[in-house]
C-alpha cells in the first residue's frame, strides 16, 4: 500500500519542485567543485548498500579529511552553497529519485553509513533488515537538529556513537514495530510542519509512546 503513495507523492514532488531545483543545480555547477549531486554509500533493505543521492554540499573527499563523517559549524570542507542547502534540507531532495526507483520509501528508518549501522544493537539491525529506509521517519524528526547537537561537543564521534546512535536505533526499531498507514501520513505531515517551523515540539504530542529520551539528550530534543 505505501509503495503506491511513495510513487504518487515522490512523482508529484518532483513535478512541483523541479523548477525550484534548477537554480540550485546551476549554482552548484558554477561553484565549488562543479558537482551537482553527491552519492553516498548507505545501508538499505536486507543490509545491501545503495547510493543515497543528495545535492553536493561538501568537498568530495570530505570523509577522508579532518572531521570525517561529522560536520562542524564553520566546516572548511563546506561548499559555498552547502550551509544553506543543509539548513533548509534542500540537499535531501534528490532522494526522491531513490524513492521512485524503489530503494527508499518516503517514511522509514534513516539509512546510515556502514560505520553507524554496525554500531546499532543486533536487535535493531534485525528489525530494520527487512524494512525499507526512508526520506524521513521518526528518527529524522527527533534528530532533525542532530548537527546542531553535535556542535556542543568537542568529541563529536564519541557522543554520537555512545549516545545518539543507540537512541536513534531504538527510535527506528519503534517505527518498524508501529508501522502503519496512519503513522506513515502522520510522519509526513509532521515533517512538513517541522520544515516550516523547525523548533516546533508538535511531534511530542503525536508520538507519546516513544522510547524514553536519554538524560544526556533531554536538553537538546
Secondary structure, DSSP 8 states (H G I E B T S, - for coil): -HHHHHHHHHHHHHHHHHHHHHHHHHHHHHSTTS--EEEEEEE-GGG-EEEEEEE--B-TTGGGSTTTT---TT-TTB-TTHHHHHHHTGGGTTHHHHHHTTS-EEES-----HHHHHTS-HHHHHHHHTS--EEE-HHHHHTTTHHHHHTT-S-HHHHIIIIIHHHHHHHHHHHHHT--HHHHHHHHHHHHHHHHSTT--HHHHH-TTS----GGGTTT-
